[in-house]
């Protein structure tokens, strides 16, 4: 039997004395395509850091591909929401993507196979024509695709993405959601996002997180689930903010 990509059982975490996650249990299957929704400060980024092995929970257990999270190095790809680059530093797109191959490179030296792998993922995210361009010359959306390519270059079994479409225009954003759907045939994909419209169309399951997990693994988002997650009546999310939609009513 194939081990799940990730399994959390009774995970709780506090940071600087403040509870961040409370009794979270979550199972992510090998080819799941999961969206994690929730308000700012609800623990989404902390959950990703636990899956990456960067944070250890105060209570509960975490298994990644059947082993402790800290021993899954090289099997988990990560695309952060914000990344700090010195855009004046003379580094090309290809060099950034090749960073994703360092863990797999023999003796830490980049070879022909690593370059071929980098070229393949650049083509997959549709920016192969930018390989020799300096990162300082990229748009925000192009840089985001470079980061996705870097994560894919290591050939992960679990791909974690924190607001991956935040820098992309609507047309490009839709194509990236489709790319993630395609990638889930090869790996588990977990996306933190506020884009409910895209989630309902593409993902297979949804987890609503506000310190506690409110929904999983159903992809159906009911008003009750959204209200429990966001702390108020929410029928629609747009641009990262909950918008209250009032029930129709008769004039008095």
matplotlib code that plots the C-alpha trace (Angstrom):
import matplotlib.pyplot as plt

x = [0.0, 1.3, 2.0, 0.1, 2.0, 1.5, -0.4, -0.9, -2.5, -3.6, -1.1, -1.1, 1.4, 1.9, 4.3, 5.5, 2.7, -0.1, -2.0, -1.6, -2.9, -5.1, -5.7, -5.3, -5.5, -5.1, -4.3, -3.0, -3.0, -0.3, -2.1, -4.3, -4.9, -5.8, -6.6, -6.2, -8.4, -8.6, -8.2, -4.9, -3.4, -5.4, -2.3, -2.0, 1.7, 2.5, 0.9, 3.1, 6.2, 5.3, 4.9, 8.4, 9.9, 10.8, 8.5, 7.9, 4.5, 4.0, 1.8, 0.8, 2.6, 3.7, 4.6, 5.7, 5.8, 5.8, 8.7, 9.3, 9.1, 12.8, 13.8, 11.8, 14.4, 14.4, 11.0, 9.0, 9.0, 7.9, 6.9, 6.7, 4.2, 7.0, 10.7, 13.4, 15.8, 18.4, 17.1, 20.4, 22.3, 23.6, 21.8, 19.8, 16.5, 18.3, 20.6, 17.7, 16.0, 19.2, 19.2, 16.4, 18.7, 21.5, 20.1, 20.0, 23.3, 26.1, 28.7, 26.9, 28.0, 25.6, 25.8, 24.1, 21.2, 20.5, 20.5, 18.1, 15.8, 15.8, 15.1, 12.2, 10.5, 11.0, 9.2, 6.5, 5.7, 5.9, 8.9, 11.6, 12.3, 13.4, 16.2, 19.0, 17.2, 18.4, 15.8, 15.9, 14.2, 11.2, 7.7, 6.1, 4.2, 7.3, 9.3, 6.5, 6.8, 10.5, 10.0, 7.5, 10.0, 12.7, 10.5, 9.6, 13.3, 13.9, 11.1, 9.2, 6.5, 4.7, 4.5, 3.5, 2.5, 1.7, -0.6, 1.0, -1.3, -1.0, 1.4, -0.3, -2.9, -6.2, -5.4, -2.1, -3.5, -6.1, -3.4, -1.3, -4.3, -4.5, -0.8, -1.2, -4.1, -1.8, 1.0, -1.3, -1.2, 2.5, 2.7, 0.5, -0.2, -1.2, -2.2, -2.8, -5.2, -8.1, -9.2, -12.4, -13.5, -10.5, -10.6, -14.1, -13.3, -9.9, -9.0, -10.2, -10.5, -10.5, -9.3, -10.7, -8.3, -8.7, -6.4, -8.7, -9.5, -13.1, -13.5, -11.8, -11.7, -14.9, -14.5, -18.0, -18.0, -21.2, -22.1, -21.8, -18.2, -17.2, -18.8, -17.0, -13.7, -14.0, -16.0, -18.9, -21.4, -19.3, -20.7, -18.0, -14.2, -12.5, -9.1, -8.1, -11.0, -14.3, -17.3, -20.6, -23.6, -27.0, -29.8, -32.6, -35.5, -38.9, -39.6, -41.5]
y = [0.0, 3.5, 5.7, 9.0, 12.0, 13.5, 12.6, 14.9, 13.5, 15.8, 18.5, 21.6, 24.5, 27.7, 30.5, 33.0, 31.7, 32.2, 29.2, 28.8, 25.3, 23.2, 19.5, 19.4, 16.0, 15.8, 13.1, 14.0, 11.2, 10.5, 12.2, 14.6, 18.2, 20.0, 23.6, 25.1, 28.1, 30.4, 33.9, 35.7, 34.5, 31.2, 29.0, 28.2, 29.2, 27.5, 24.3, 24.5, 25.0, 21.9, 19.9, 21.2, 20.1, 23.7, 23.8, 21.0, 20.8, 21.0, 17.9, 15.4, 13.5, 14.4, 11.9, 12.8, 9.9, 7.5, 9.1, 12.0, 15.4, 16.2, 13.0, 13.9, 16.3, 16.5, 14.9, 18.1, 21.1, 24.5, 27.8, 30.7, 33.6, 36.1, 35.7, 38.2, 38.4, 41.1, 41.9, 43.6, 40.4, 39.0, 35.6, 34.2, 32.3, 29.0, 29.5, 29.9, 26.8, 24.8, 25.5, 23.0, 20.3, 20.8, 18.0, 15.5, 16.5, 14.0, 15.3, 18.6, 19.4, 20.3, 18.1, 17.6, 15.6, 18.5, 21.0, 18.8, 18.5, 22.3, 22.9, 20.4, 22.2, 25.6, 24.3, 22.9, 26.2, 27.9, 30.2, 28.3, 31.5, 33.3, 30.8, 33.3, 36.4, 38.0, 37.7, 41.5, 41.8, 39.6, 40.6, 39.4, 36.7, 35.5, 35.3, 33.3, 30.8, 30.6, 29.7, 27.0, 25.6, 25.6, 23.5, 21.1, 20.7, 18.5, 16.2, 16.2, 13.8, 16.6, 20.1, 23.0, 26.4, 29.5, 31.8, 30.8, 33.0, 36.2, 37.8, 36.4, 38.0, 36.3, 34.6, 33.3, 32.3, 30.0, 28.2, 27.7, 26.1, 23.7, 23.0, 22.1, 19.8, 18.0, 17.8, 16.1, 13.0, 12.7, 14.1, 15.5, 19.2, 21.4, 25.1, 27.8, 30.2, 32.7, 32.0, 30.1, 30.3, 28.4, 26.0, 24.9, 24.3, 22.4, 21.0, 17.6, 18.5, 21.5, 22.0, 25.1, 26.2, 28.7, 27.3, 24.2, 22.3, 22.8, 20.8, 17.9, 16.1, 17.3, 20.0, 21.3, 24.7, 25.4, 28.7, 26.9, 25.8, 29.3, 31.0, 28.6, 29.3, 33.1, 33.9, 35.4, 34.9, 34.5, 33.3, 34.7, 35.3, 37.6, 39.3, 37.6, 39.2, 37.7, 39.5, 39.2, 38.4, 39.1, 36.7, 37.9, 39.4, 41.0, 44.6, 45.4]
z = [0.0, -0.9, 2.0, 2.1, 1.0, 4.5, 7.6, 10.7, 13.8, 16.7, 15.8, 18.0, 17.9, 19.8, 18.8, 21.5, 23.8, 21.2, 19.9, 16.2, 15.5, 17.7, 17.3, 13.5, 11.9, 8.1, 5.6, 2.2, -0.3, -2.8, -5.7, -3.9, -5.1, -1.9, -1.3, 2.2, 2.9, 5.9, 7.2, 7.7, 11.0, 10.8, 10.8, 7.0, 6.7, 10.0, 8.6, 5.5, 7.7, 9.7, 6.5, 5.5, 8.8, 9.6, 12.7, 15.2, 16.8, 20.5, 20.4, 17.8, 15.0, 11.5, 8.8, 5.3, 2.8, 5.7, 7.6, 10.0, 8.3, 8.9, 7.1, 3.9, 2.7, -1.1, -1.4, -0.7, -3.1, -1.8, -3.5, -1.1, -1.4, -1.0, -1.8, -1.3, -4.2, -4.8, -8.2, -9.1, -8.5, -11.8, -11.8, -14.6, -14.6, -15.5, -12.5, -10.1, -11.5, -11.2, -7.5, -7.3, -8.6, -6.0, -3.7, -6.5, -8.3, -8.0, -5.5, -5.5, -9.1, -11.7, -14.8, -18.2, -16.6, -14.2, -17.0, -19.0, -16.0, -15.6, -19.3, -19.1, -16.1, -17.7, -20.7, -18.5, -16.9, -20.3, -19.7, -21.6, -23.6, -20.4, -19.4, -20.0, -18.8, -15.5, -12.7, -12.3, -15.7, -14.9, -14.1, -10.8, -12.6, -14.5, -11.3, -9.7, -12.5, -12.1, -8.4, -9.4, -11.9, -9.2, -6.9, -9.7, -10.7, -7.6, -8.7, -5.4, -4.2, -2.3, -3.7, -1.3, -2.7, -0.7, -2.6, -6.0, -8.2, -6.1, -8.7, -11.8, -14.0, -14.4, -17.7, -16.5, -13.1, -14.7, -16.7, -13.6, -11.8, -14.7, -14.5, -10.8, -11.7, -14.2, -11.7, -9.2, -11.5, -10.5, -6.9, -4.2, -4.6, -1.6, -2.4, 0.1, -1.7, -1.3, -4.9, -4.2, -7.8, -9.0, -6.1, -6.8, -10.4, -10.2, -6.8, -5.5, -1.8, 0.5, 4.1, 5.8, 8.6, 11.4, 14.1, 13.9, 10.8, 9.7, 6.6, 4.9, 2.5, 0.8, -1.8, -1.1, 0.5, 2.4, 4.1, 7.5, 6.8, 5.6, 8.6, 11.0, 9.2, 8.8, 11.9, 10.0, 7.1, 4.0, 0.7, -1.6, -1.4, -3.8, -3.9, -0.7, 1.4, 2.6, 1.2, 3.0, 0.8, 2.4, 2.0, -0.3, 1.7, 1.1, 1.5, 4.6]

ax = plt.figure().add_subplot(projection="3d")
ax.plot(x, y, z, "-o")
ax.set_aspect("equal")
plt.show()
